[in-house]
């Protein structure tokens, strides 16, 4: 609640006093001009009575919020006993050491030592470098561009921020900077889809090369998430390869967890999320939980070659910090704080992942746990826009939200709330952030909804002549397109018209199909329909742009072989072309999931190919069963749009997995592709798929010379809009918004509610009918057809309706044959209504 202008009169007086008497190096008050009176939990009150939500948290220090009452009580009690202890043993210190070691992964606890440093993170970084140099006898240090390790002379020498050190002569020698995995702005100007993480390859090649120019270093120092550098999480492969390299060359790996440690990412330390064990862990900020200074390094005992007194510091024995640090861990474990951090992090991901599509200056949104960044940039040049970030920061402050900026040019809005922030407070803060961005970036990336009877595309239309000549092979299309000569005259092609043309093509001369591969599509109608694609299924063309697999991958192919599915053979071909191994499995029954997951894990499977619906079912099972699948790092999908709910499940249960998608339909085959850097519902059309939007509906024309189906302005059944994709590719992408009709997915099949209701109402005893889809996308998904009967209906109506519907709708009959209990028929007195209309053929009930 903001009562005054910022700053208010009393705050302005204190700020003026500060500017007259304190160093010119002061930083935070310049962009956050407030003077604090008090703070509790997630809230800060200034001297003028303005109350702010605090998403700075003392730069990540007050992890359990300001002045947590239990921590304050603990500090007061310790204050009466003993405060300053140098490195003398005390009960408070011993309990603190035990608690910190206990929070390490089990495999590390018994061989790690702890050294208490000066009170800041920079002191601990200095100590870590001193330790590694002493233990190895070497002098050089490897760090990464964008890093921030502190402001002491040694730590600043290892920091990437040139502006902070360009006026300081004679920094610590022997520091070598290497590229970090900042894929949004690749330091090597490569495409992250195909680069094979070459940023780490630079380091590998340099250190392994006998003529690389760098002697084996004393340490490699790494942030798992670069905080001050712009909230940039390292890619998993980048981290694991650095760990493998440092083990191979016997180089101590130091992870700087000053900001990421103590629960900030949803694990006690961020390195746990990457499945590695470092040699040295640097921790500071949130160790006490309440803002009392402390800093430590936790390191492998094999490095403990220091002589007595080799590293000391007056303020390394803060008994208050030790006592509150123990109490903070007790509270975190008691209250399930780490689980809450993961849940709130997923809440942020859901809320903010769509920002690049709504605001053209939002370049990237990234983060993990409760550590997030929103990067702003010029949409034309990609240059960071620190001015917009500062303006958004100020607008947030005026609305009652404290947050900081960082990264290149200060263009990243950084969200660092206390770990105990509630769902409601987080939502309120994110509302303020979104409003601020809307104010400072008024031009949306997404174009306005297309007016009725207008058509839009992002490239010039293809030449109409050759395509019309191809279509003229089918009598029905020859009549349809006969008058057309120019592209503007080509009419829209409907699903029924296309299927009629395909039937004509199939009944004609084989040469007319060009050696096509014939496959059947099950799902949307009462009988199977055939469609045609070339024998290679366009795999070479698709892999020229979309390369999700590498030779190290083992892929589980969950598309069912035969049974009307061609995607199974497609993904086998993708795996073969990529040099990956494949487990060509097929569908999974619910009662078999655990045993097959065990099998897949035993085979070392790293990737999984399925529809979004199947992926959702598997992810829900992982959640319900509490199982994990850490080796599964790639999820490949094809078909309908990948919705936000499935994205949320991936982030929750497979947070390190990359999602690679192909959007298309049976008739069009693959229309476009996306990568882990894209929005899940946004795709990049293949060069030969010409995409138009007519009244928002997606039209597809396939211009490939080997295209078999006569696809000219074919209406696929979805609506969309053209957007700039957050991956940064310059060409506009296609965002798929959903169905233009009422079709819905049930057990991975596309169903028309009107068609099923019509079949039910075809029985004389039925007055009216309605469908209810229960628990969609879960293992408990089922479809209920409720009917109202006539007063003189004959016995056995539910069984008669069920048999009639399944006989009349082969698509539904196909899936129900494998799951009979998933389809029910009931007799009711009244049909239900939903919030949108009192009369609807389909109710979706999520439970």
C-alpha positions in Angstrom: 0.0 0.0 0.0 1.6 3.2 -1.2 0.4 6.4 0.5 2.8 9.0 -0.8 5.0 9.8 -3.7 8.2 7.8 -3.7 10.2 8.9 -1.8 7.9 10.5 0.7 9.1 13.6 2.7 10.7 11.8 5.5 12.4 9.3 3.2 13.6 12.1 1.0 15.3 13.8 4.0 17.1 10.6 4.9 18.2 10.0 1.3 19.6 13.5 1.1 21.5 13.0 4.4 22.9 9.8 3.0 24.1 11.4 -0.2 25.9 14.1 1.7 27.7 11.8 4.1 28.1 8.3 2.6 30.3 7.1 -0.2 29.5 7.7 -3.8 29.6 3.9 -4.2 26.2 3.5 -2.6 24.0 1.6 -5.0 20.5 0.4 -4.1 19.0 3.8 -3.0 19.7 5.2 -6.5 17.0 3.0 -8.1 15.0 2.2 -5.0 14.7 5.6 -3.3 13.1 4.5 0.0 14.2 4.8 3.7 13.1 1.7 5.7 11.4 1.9 9.0 10.6 -1.8 9.6 10.0 -5.1 7.8 8.2 -8.3 8.6 8.0 -11.4 6.4 7.6 -10.4 2.7 6.8 -6.8 3.5 8.8 -3.6 4.0 7.5 -0.4 5.5 9.3 2.9 4.8 9.5 5.9 7.2 6.5 7.5 5.4 4.2 4.6 6.0 4.3 3.1 2.5 4.3 -0.7 2.6 6.0 -2.7 -0.2 6.1 -6.3 -1.2 9.8 -7.2 -1.1 11.2 -9.2 -4.0 14.8 -8.3 -3.3 15.0 -10.0 0.1 18.2 -8.1 1.1 19.8 -9.5 -2.2 18.6 -13.0 -1.2 19.8 -12.9 2.4 16.5 -13.0 4.4 15.3 -16.3 3.0 12.6 -16.8 5.6 11.5 -13.2 5.3 12.3 -10.2 7.4 12.5 -10.6 11.2 11.1 -14.1 11.3 9.8 -14.4 14.9 11.4 -17.7 15.7 14.7 -16.6 14.3 14.6 -13.3 16.2 13.8 -15.2 19.4 16.8 -17.5 18.8 19.1 -14.6 18.1 18.0 -12.8 21.3 18.6 -15.9 23.4 22.1 -16.4 21.9 22.8 -12.7 22.5 22.6 -13.3 26.2 25.1 -16.2 26.1 27.9 -15.5 23.6 28.3 -13.4 20.5 31.8 -13.3 19.0 33.9 -16.5 19.1 36.7 -16.3 16.5 37.2 -20.0 15.5 36.8 -21.3 19.0 34.4 -24.3 19.3 31.0 -23.7 20.8 27.8 -25.7 21.0 26.1 -23.2 18.6 28.9 -23.6 16.1 29.0 -27.4 16.4 25.3 -27.6 15.8 25.6 -25.3 12.8 28.4 -27.5 11.3 26.3 -30.6 11.8 23.3 -29.0 10.2 25.2 -27.8 7.2 26.8 -31.1 6.5 23.5 -32.9 7.0 22.0 -30.8 4.2 24.5 -32.1 1.7 23.7 -35.1 -0.5 24.3 -38.3 1.3 27.4 -39.2 -0.8 29.2 -36.0 0.2 28.6 -35.7 3.9 31.3 -38.0 5.3 34.3 -36.6 3.3 33.7 -32.8 3.4 35.3 -30.2 5.7 34.1 -26.7 6.5 36.0 -23.5 6.8 34.6 -20.3 8.3 35.6 -17.2 6.4 35.0 -13.5 6.8 31.3 -12.4 6.9 30.7 -12.0 3.1 30.4 -14.1 0.0 33.4 -12.5 -1.5 35.5 -13.5 1.6 34.4 -17.1 1.0 35.3 -16.9 -2.7 38.8 -15.6 -1.8 39.1 -18.5 0.7 38.1 -21.0 -2.0 40.7 -19.8 -4.4 43.4 -19.7 -1.7 42.5 -23.3 -0.7 42.7 -24.6 -4.3 45.9 -22.9 -5.0 47.4 -24.2 -1.8 46.2 -27.8 -2.5 47.3 -28.0 -6.1 50.3 -25.8 -6.2 49.0 -24.1 -9.3 48.1 -20.5 -9.9 45.6 -20.0 -12.8 41.8 -19.9 -12.3 39.1 -20.5 -14.9 35.8 -18.5 -14.6 33.0 -17.7 -17.0 31.7 -14.6 -18.8 28.8 -13.0 -17.0 30.0 -14.2 -13.6 29.8 -12.2 -10.4 31.8 -13.5 -7.5 32.1 -10.4 -5.3 33.8 -7.0 -4.9 37.0 -7.8 -3.2 40.0 -7.4 -5.4 40.5 -11.1 -6.0 36.7 -11.8 -6.4 36.3 -8.8 -8.7 39.1 -10.1 -10.9 37.0 -13.2 -11.4 33.8 -11.2 -12.2 32.7 -10.6 -15.7 31.3 -7.1 -15.2 33.9 -5.0 -16.9 32.4 -1.7 -15.7 33.2 -2.5 -12.1 36.9 -3.2 -12.6 38.0 -1.2 -15.6 39.5 1.6 -13.4 41.3 -0.8 -11.1 44.8 -1.6 -12.1 46.8 -4.8 -11.5 43.9 -7.2 -10.8 44.7 -10.8 -9.6 46.6 -12.4 -12.5 46.0 -15.8 -14.0 42.2 -15.5 -14.5 40.9 -16.9 -17.7 37.3 -16.2 -18.9 35.4 -18.8 -21.0 31.9 -18.6 -22.5 28.9 -19.5 -20.3 25.8 -21.3 -21.6 23.8 -18.1 -22.2 21.7 -19.5 -25.0 19.5 -16.5 -25.4 22.6 -14.6 -26.4 25.0 -17.3 -27.5 28.5 -16.1 -26.9 29.6 -18.1 -30.0 26.7 -16.9 -32.2 25.5 -20.4 -32.7 22.0 -21.9 -32.9 21.3 -23.6 -29.6 19.3 -26.3 -31.4 22.4 -27.6 -33.2 25.4 -26.3 -31.4 26.1 -29.4 -29.3 26.9 -27.1 -26.4 30.0 -25.7 -28.1 30.5 -23.2 -25.3 31.8 -25.9 -23.1 33.7 -27.5 -26.0 35.8 -24.3 -26.1 36.9 -25.0 -22.5 37.5 -28.7 -23.2 39.6 -28.1 -26.2 41.7 -25.3 -24.6 42.5 -27.3 -21.5 43.2 -30.6 -23.3 45.3 -28.9 -26.0 49.0 -29.2 -25.3 49.4 -25.9 -27.1 46.3 -24.3 -25.8 48.3 -21.7 -23.9 46.8 -22.3 -20.4 48.5 -24.4 -17.8 46.3 -26.7 -15.8 44.5 -24.3 -13.5 44.1 -24.5 -9.7 40.3 -24.3 -10.0 37.3 -23.9 -12.2 34.8 -21.6 -10.6 31.2 -21.8 -11.7 27.8 -20.3 -10.8 25.0 -22.8 -11.6 22.7 -19.8 -12.0 24.3 -16.5 -12.8 22.4 -14.1 -10.5 23.9 -10.7 -10.9 24.7 -11.6 -14.5 21.0 -11.7 -15.4 19.5 -14.9 -13.8 20.9 -17.3 -16.3 20.6 -21.0 -15.4 23.4 -23.1 -16.9 22.3 -25.8 -19.3 22.6 -29.3 -17.7 25.0 -30.6 -20.4 27.2 -27.6 -19.9 27.5 -28.4 -16.1 28.0 -32.1 -16.4 30.7 -31.8 -19.1 32.5 -29.3 -16.9 32.4 -31.7 -14.0 33.6 -34.5 -16.3 36.5 -32.4 -17.6 37.6 -31.2 -14.2 37.6 -34.8 -12.9 39.6 -36.0 -15.9 42.2 -33.3 -15.4 42.2 -33.3 -11.6 41.1 -29.7 -11.3 39.0 -28.7 -8.3 35.5 -27.6 -9.3 34.3 -24.7 -7.1 30.5 -23.9 -7.3 29.6 -20.4 -6.1 26.3 -20.9 -4.2 26.4 -17.6 -2.4 23.0 -16.6 -4.0 21.6 -20.0 -5.2 22.3 -21.9 -1.9 20.1 -22.5 1.1 17.0 -23.4 -0.8 16.7 -20.6 -3.4 16.3 -23.0 -6.3 14.1 -25.5 -4.6 17.0 -27.7 -3.5 19.4 -26.8 -0.6 22.1 -26.3 -3.2 21.7 -25.7 -6.9 24.3 -28.3 -7.8 21.9 -31.0 -6.6 19.6 -30.2 -9.5 22.5 -31.0 -12.0 23.4 -34.3 -10.5 27.0 -33.4 -9.8 29.3 -33.3 -6.7 31.7 -30.3 -6.6 34.9 -30.2 -4.8 34.3 -26.9 -3.1 30.9 -25.2 -2.2 30.9 -21.5 -1.4 27.9 -20.4 0.7 27.0 -17.2 2.5 23.9 -14.9 2.0 21.1 -17.0 3.5 23.1 -19.2 5.9 21.5 -17.5 9.0 18.1 -17.2 7.4 17.5 -13.8 9.0 20.3 -11.5 7.7 23.1 -12.1 10.3 26.4 -12.3 8.3 28.2 -15.6 7.8 30.2 -17.2 5.1 31.7 -20.7 4.7 33.4 -23.0 2.2 32.6 -26.7 2.3 35.2 -28.7 0.6 36.5 -32.2 -0.1 38.9 -33.3 2.7 41.6 -34.2 0.2 42.1 -30.5 -0.3 42.6 -29.8 3.4 46.4 -29.3 3.3 46.3 -25.9 5.0 48.8 -25.3 7.8 47.4 -24.1 11.1 46.4 -20.4 10.8 46.8 -20.4 7.0 43.5 -18.7 6.6 41.9 -16.6 9.3 39.4 -13.8 9.8 38.3 -11.8 12.8 34.6 -12.0 12.1 34.3 -15.8 11.3 32.7 -16.7 14.6 29.3 -15.1 14.6 27.4 -17.1 17.2 24.1 -15.4 16.5 24.3 -16.5 12.8 25.2 -20.0 13.8 22.2 -20.3 16.2 19.7 -18.8 13.8 21.2 -20.9 10.9 20.4 -24.1 12.8 16.9 -22.8 13.6 16.3 -21.8 10.0 17.1 -25.3 8.7 14.7 -26.8 11.4 11.9 -24.4 10.2 12.6 -25.2 6.5 12.3 -28.9 7.1 9.4 -28.6 9.4 7.3 -26.4 7.1 8.3 -28.1 3.8 9.7 -24.8 2.5 11.7 -26.4 -0.3 8.5 -28.0 -1.7 6.9 -24.6 -1.5 9.8 -23.0 -3.3 9.3 -25.5 -6.2 5.6 -24.9 -6.3 5.9 -21.1 -6.2 8.6 -21.4 -8.9 6.2 -23.3 -11.1 3.6 -20.6 -10.4 6.0 -18.0 -11.7 6.8 -20.1 -14.8 3.1 -20.4 -15.6 2.5 -16.7 -15.1 5.5 -15.4 -16.9 6.3 -17.9 -19.7 3.9 -16.1 -22.1 5.4 -12.6 -21.6 7.6 -12.7 -24.7 4.5 -13.4 -26.8 2.5 -10.5 -25.2 5.3 -7.9 -25.0 7.6 -7.4 -28.0 10.4 -6.0 -25.8 10.5 -9.0 -23.5 13.5 -10.9 -24.9 13.5 -13.8 -22.5 12.0 -15.2 -19.2 14.1 -17.6 -17.3 14.8 -19.0 -13.8 14.2 -21.7 -11.3 12.7 -22.0 -7.9 12.3 -18.4 -6.6 15.1 -16.9 -8.7 13.8 -15.4 -11.9 14.7 -12.9 -14.5 12.8 -11.0 -17.3 15.2 -9.7 -19.9 14.1 -6.7 -22.0 15.6 -5.9 -25.4 15.0 -4.0 -28.6 12.9 -6.4 -30.7 14.6 -5.3 -34.0 18.3 -5.4 -33.0 18.3 -7.6 -29.8 20.2 -4.9 -27.9 19.5 -4.9 -24.2 17.1 -2.2 -23.0 18.3 -1.3 -19.5 16.3 1.9 -19.7 13.0 0.0 -20.1 14.0 -2.3 -17.2 14.7 0.7 -14.9 11.4 2.3 -15.9 9.5 -1.0 -15.2 11.4 -1.2 -11.9 10.3 2.3 -11.0 6.7 1.6 -11.9 6.7 -1.5 -9.8 8.0 0.5 -6.8 5.3 3.1 -7.3 2.8 0.3 -7.1 4.4 -1.2 -4.0 6.8 -3.8 -5.3 10.6 -3.8 -4.6 12.7 -5.6 -7.2 16.2 -5.2 -8.6 17.7 -5.1 -12.1 20.8 -6.9 -13.4 22.5 -8.5 -16.4 23.9 -6.8 -19.4 23.1 -3.1 -19.4 20.9 -3.7 -16.4 18.2 -5.0 -18.7 17.0 -7.9 -16.6 14.2 -7.5 -14.0 15.2 -9.8 -11.1 12.7 -11.5 -8.9 14.2 -12.8 -5.6 11.3 -13.0 -3.1 11.6 -14.6 0.4 11.2 -18.4 0.2 8.1 -18.2 2.3 6.2 -16.0 -0.1 2.6 -17.2 -0.4 0.7 -18.0 -3.5 -1.6 -14.9 -3.1 1.3 -12.5 -2.5 3.2 -13.9 -5.4 0.2 -13.5 -7.7 -0.2 -9.9 -6.6 3.4 -9.1 -7.2 3.3 -10.7 -10.7 0.2 -8.7 -11.5 2.3 -5.5 -10.7 5.1 -6.8 -12.9 2.9 -7.5 -15.8 1.2 -4.1 -15.5 4.5 -2.4 -15.4 5.7 -4.2 -18.5 2.5 -3.4 -20.4 3.1 0.2 -19.6 6.7 0.4 -20.7 6.4 -2.0 -23.7 3.1 -0.9 -25.2 3.5 -2.6 -28.6 2.4 -6.2 -28.2 4.3 -8.9 -30.2 1.1 -10.6 -31.0 -0.8 -8.8 -33.8 -4.3 -7.8 -33.1 -7.0 -10.4 -33.8 -7.5 -10.5 -37.6 -10.7 -8.7 -38.7 -13.4 -10.9 -40.2 -13.0 -11.8 -43.9 -9.3 -10.9 -44.0 -6.3 -13.1 -44.6 -2.8 -12.6 -43.2 0.6 -14.2 -43.8 4.2 -13.4 -43.1 5.7 -14.1 -46.6 4.8 -13.8 -50.2 2.3 -16.4 -51.5 3.6 -19.2 -53.7 3.1 -19.4 -57.4 -0.5 -20.7 -57.9 0.1 -22.4 -61.3 2.1 -25.5 -60.4 0.0 -26.1 -57.3 -3.2 -25.8 -59.2 -1.9 -28.2 -61.9 -1.1 -30.7 -59.2 -4.6 -30.4 -57.8 -6.1 -30.8 -61.2 -5.3 -34.6 -61.1 -8.4 -35.0 -58.9 -11.8 -34.5 -60.5 -13.4 -32.8 -57.5 -10.5 -30.3 -57.2 -10.4 -29.7 -60.9 -13.9 -28.4 -60.6 -13.2 -26.5 -57.4 -10.1 -24.7 -58.7 -11.0 -24.4 -62.3 -11.6 -20.7 -62.4 -8.6 -19.8 -60.3 -5.4 -18.3 -61.9 -4.0 -16.1 -59.2 -3.3 -16.9 -55.5 -6.0 -14.5 -54.3 -8.6 -16.5 -56.3 -7.7 -19.9 -54.7 -10.6 -20.9 -52.4 -10.1 -22.5 -48.9 -10.0 -26.3 -48.9 -12.1 -28.1 -46.2 -11.4 -31.4 -44.5 -14.2 -33.2 -46.3 -13.1 -31.8 -49.7 -9.5 -32.9 -49.1 -10.5 -36.4 -48.0 -12.7 -36.7 -51.2 -9.6 -35.7 -53.2 -7.4 -38.2 -51.5 -9.9 -41.0 -52.2 -9.8 -40.0 -55.8 -6.0 -40.0 -55.8 -5.9 -43.5 -54.2 -8.3 -44.8 -56.8 -6.3 -43.4 -59.7 -3.0 -44.5 -61.3 -0.2 -45.4 -58.9 2.3 -43.1 -60.7 0.1 -40.2 -59.7 1.1 -40.8 -56.1 4.8 -40.5 -56.8 5.7 -43.6 -54.7 3.7 -42.3 -51.8 3.6 -44.0 -48.4 0.0 -44.7 -47.6 -1.2 -44.6 -44.0 -4.5 -44.4 -42.2 -5.6 -41.8 -39.7 -7.9 -42.7 -36.8 -9.6 -40.3 -34.6 -11.9 -37.5 -35.8 -14.7 -39.1 -37.6 -16.9 -42.2 -37.7 -14.6 -44.1 -40.1 -10.9 -44.2 -40.8 -9.6 -41.9 -43.5 -6.5 -42.4 -45.6 -3.8 -39.8 -46.1 -0.6 -39.8 -48.1 3.0 -38.6 -47.6 6.3 -39.4 -49.3 8.1 -42.6 -48.2 10.8 -40.7 -46.3 8.0 -38.9 -44.3 9.9 -35.6 -45.0 12.4 -36.6 -42.3 15.5 -35.1 -44.1 13.6 -31.8 -44.6 12.5 -31.7 -41.0 15.9 -32.6 -39.5 17.5 -29.8 -41.5 15.8 -27.4 -39.0 14.9 -29.6 -36.0 17.6 -31.8 -34.4 16.5 -33.0 -31.0 18.6 -36.2 -30.8 22.3 -37.0 -30.8 24.1 -40.4 -31.0 24.2 -40.7 -27.2 20.4 -40.8 -26.9 18.2 -43.8 -26.3 14.7 -43.0 -27.4 11.5 -44.6 -26.1 9.0 -44.5 -28.9 5.5 -44.5 -27.3 3.6 -44.2 -30.6 1.8 -47.4 -31.3 3.1 -49.3 -34.4 0.5 -50.2 -36.9 -3.1 -49.5 -35.7 -3.5 -46.5 -38.0 -0.4 -44.6 -36.6 2.5 -43.5 -38.8 4.2 -41.4 -36.1 5.7 -44.5 -34.7 7.6 -45.1 -38.0 8.4 -41.4 -38.2 10.2 -41.3 -34.9 12.1 -44.5 -35.6 13.3 -42.8 -38.8 14.3 -39.6 -36.8 16.3 -41.7 -34.4 18.0 -43.6 -37.2 18.9 -40.5 -39.0 20.3 -38.9 -35.8 22.4 -42.0 -34.9 20.4 -42.6 -31.7 19.2 -45.9 -30.4 15.5 -46.5 -30.2 13.1 -48.6 -28.1 10.2 -49.0 -30.5 7.7 -49.7 -27.8 4.1 -48.5 -28.5 1.3 -47.7 -26.0 1.4 -48.1 -22.2 -1.4 -49.4 -20.1 -1.9 -47.6 -16.7 -1.2 -50.8 -14.7 2.0 -51.4 -16.5 3.6 -47.9 -16.1 5.8 -48.7 -13.2 7.3 -51.9 -14.6 7.9 -50.3 -18.0 9.5 -47.2 -16.4 11.9 -49.6 -14.6 12.7 -51.2 -17.9 13.3 -47.9 -19.7 15.5 -46.7 -16.9 17.5 -50.0 -17.0 18.1 -49.4 -20.8 19.5 -46.0 -20.1 16.7 -44.2 -22.0 17.3 -40.5 -22.3 14.5 -39.4 -24.6 10.8 -40.1 -25.0 8.5 -39.6 -28.0 4.8 -39.4 -27.6 1.7 -37.2 -28.1 1.2 -34.4 -25.5 -1.7 -36.3 -24.1 0.4 -39.4 -23.5 3.2 -37.3 -22.0 0.7 -35.7 -19.6 -0.5 -39.1 -18.5 3.0 -40.3 -17.8 3.9 -37.1 -16.0 0.8 -37.3 -13.8 1.8 -40.9 -12.9 5.3 -39.7 -11.9 3.7 -37.2 -9.7 1.2 -39.5 -8.1 3.7 -42.3 -7.5 6.6 -40.1 -6.3 8.9 -41.6 -8.9 11.7 -39.7 -10.6 13.4 -40.2 -14.0 16.6 -38.1 -13.8 18.1 -39.5 -17.0 15.1 -38.5 -19.1 16.3 -35.2 -20.6 14.4 -34.9 -23.8 10.6 -35.1 -24.5 9.6 -35.2 -28.2 6.0 -34.7 -29.2 4.1 -34.4 -32.4 0.5 -33.5 -33.2 -1.9 -31.2 -31.4 -0.6 -28.1 -29.5 1.4 -28.6 -26.4 -0.7 -26.8 -23.7 0.2 -24.9 -20.6 -1.0 -27.7 -18.3 1.4 -30.2 -19.8 4.2 -27.6 -19.7 3.6 -27.1 -16.0 3.8 -30.9 -15.4 7.1 -31.1 -17.2 8.5 -28.3 -15.1 7.4 -30.0 -11.9 8.3 -33.6 -12.5 11.1 -33.4 -15.1 12.5 -29.9 -14.6 15.7 -30.5 -16.5 14.1 -32.1 -19.5 14.1 -30.3 -22.8 10.8 -30.3 -24.8 11.0 -30.6 -28.6 7.8 -30.4 -30.6 6.3 -30.9 -34.1 2.9 -29.4 -34.8 0.8 -30.8 -37.6 -2.2 -32.9 -38.6 -2.8 -36.1 -40.3 -3.4 -34.5 -43.7 -0.7 -31.8 -43.5 1.9 -33.9 -41.7 4.4 -31.7 -39.9 3.6 -28.0 -40.3 6.2 -26.5 -37.9 8.7 -27.2 -35.2 9.9 -25.8 -31.9 12.7 -26.2 -29.5 13.3 -25.8 -25.7 13.9 -22.1 -26.3 10.4 -21.6 -27.9 7.0 -21.3 -26.3 5.5 -24.8 -26.2 2.4 -23.6 -28.2 4.5 -21.7 -30.8 6.1 -23.2 -33.8 8.3 -22.2 -36.8 6.7 -23.3 -40.1 8.9 -25.4 -42.3 10.0 -23.5 -45.5 7.7 -25.5 -47.7 4.6 -25.1 -45.5 3.0 -21.7 -46.5 0.9 -20.6 -43.6 -2.0 -18.1 -43.7 -4.5 -16.9 -41.1 -8.0 -16.3 -42.4 -10.3 -14.9 -39.7 -7.8 -16.4 -37.3 -8.1 -19.9 -38.8 -4.9 -21.6 -39.9 -4.6 -22.4 -43.6 -1.8 -24.6 -44.9 -0.4 -24.9 -48.4 2.4 -27.5 -48.9 4.7 -26.3 -51.7 7.2 -29.2 -51.5 7.8 -30.8 -54.9 7.3 -34.3 -53.3 4.0 -33.4 -51.6 1.3 -35.9 -52.4 -1.8 -34.6 -50.8 -3.3 -31.6 -52.7 -2.9 -29.1 -49.9 -4.0 -25.7 -51.1 -5.2 -23.3 -48.4 -6.3 -26.3 -46.4 -8.1 -25.3 -43.1 -6.6 -27.5 -40.4 -9.2 -26.8 -37.8 -7.0 -24.7 -35.4 -6.8 -20.9 -34.9 -3.6 -19.1 -34.4 -1.7 -15.8 -34.6 1.7 -14.7 -35.8 4.2 -13.8 -33.0 7.9 -13.2 -32.4 9.2 -16.4 -30.7 11.3 -15.9 -27.5 14.0 -18.1 -29.1 15.1 -15.0 -31.0 14.7 -16.3 -34.6 14.0 -13.3 -36.8 11.1 -14.7 -38.8 7.6 -14.6 -37.3 6.4 -17.8 -35.7 2.9 -19.4 -35.5 1.2 -19.5 -32.1 -1.5 -22.2 -32.0 -4.4 -21.0 -29.8 -6.7 -24.0 -30.1 -9.5 -25.6 -32.0 -11.8 -23.5 -34.3 -14.5 -26.1 -33.7 -15.7 -28.1 -30.7 -13.5 -31.2 -31.2 -11.7 -32.4 -28.1 -9.1 -35.0 -27.2 -10.2 -38.2 -25.4 -7.7 -41.0 -24.9 -5.5 -39.4 -27.6 -8.3 -39.4 -30.2 -10.0 -36.3 -31.6 -13.8 -36.5 -30.9 -16.7 -34.3 -32.0 -19.2 -33.9 -29.2 -22.0 -33.0 -31.6 -21.4 -36.2 -33.5 -21.7 -38.4 -30.4 -24.7 -36.5 -29.1 -26.3 -36.9 -32.6 -25.7 -40.6 -32.6 -27.3 -40.9 -29.1 -30.3 -38.9 -30.1 -30.8 -41.2 -33.1 -32.3 -43.7 -30.8 -36.1 -43.3 -30.4 -36.0 -43.5 -26.6 -33.6 -40.6 -26.2 -34.9 -37.0 -25.9 -31.5 -35.2 -25.5 -27.9 -36.0 -24.6 -24.8 -34.5 -23.2 -21.2 -35.5 -22.8 -19.0 -35.0 -19.7 -15.2 -35.4 -20.0 -13.9 -36.2 -16.5 -10.3 -35.8 -15.4 -8.9 -35.0 -18.9 -5.3 -35.9 -19.5 -5.0 -38.0 -16.3 -4.8 -41.7 -15.8 -8.5 -41.5 -14.6 -9.8 -39.9 -17.8 -13.2 -41.1 -18.8 -16.1 -40.0 -21.0 -19.7 -40.1 -19.7 -22.6 -39.8 -22.1 -25.8 -38.7 -20.2 -29.1 -39.1 -21.9 -32.7 -37.9 -21.1 -35.1 -40.6 -21.9 -38.7 -40.6 -23.1 -41.4 -41.5 -20.5 -42.1 -44.9 -22.2 -38.4 -45.9 -22.9 -37.7 -49.6 -23.0 -35.4 -51.3 -20.5 -31.7 -51.5 -21.0 -31.4 -48.0 -22.5 -27.7 -47.4 -21.4 -26.5 -50.6 -23.1 -28.4 -49.8 -26.3 -27.1 -46.3 -26.4 -23.5 -47.5 -25.8 -23.7 -50.1 -28.5 -25.2 -47.8 -31.0 -22.7 -45.0 -30.4 -19.7 -47.3 -30.6 -20.9 -49.0 -33.7 -21.5 -45.6 -35.4 -18.3 -44.0 -34.3 -15.3 -46.2 -35.2 -12.8 -43.7 -33.7 -14.4 -43.9 -30.3 -14.9 -47.6 -30.6 -11.2 -48.1 -31.4 -10.0 -46.5 -28.1 -12.8 -47.9 -26.0 -11.9 -51.4 -27.1 -8.7 -51.1 -25.1 -10.3 -49.2 -22.1 -14.0 -50.3 -21.8 -14.5 -48.6 -18.5 -13.4 -45.3 -19.8 -16.8 -44.8 -21.6 -20.0 -44.8 -19.7 -23.7 -44.1 -20.5 -26.1 -42.8 -17.9 -29.7 -41.8 -17.8 -30.5 -38.5 -16.1 -33.6 -36.3 -15.4 -31.9 -33.0 -16.4 -28.8 -32.1 -18.3 -26.1 -30.0 -16.6 -25.0 -26.6 -17.6 -21.7 -24.8 -17.3 -20.5 -21.3 -16.6 -20.5 -20.2 -20.2 -23.9 -21.4 -21.5 -26.8 -23.3 -20.2 -26.8 -25.6 -23.2 -23.6 -27.3 -24.2 -22.9 -30.7 -25.7 -19.7 -31.1 -23.7 -18.8 -30.4 -20.1 -15.2 -30.7 -19.0 -14.9 -31.7 -15.4 -11.4 -31.7 -13.9 -11.0 -33.8 -10.8 
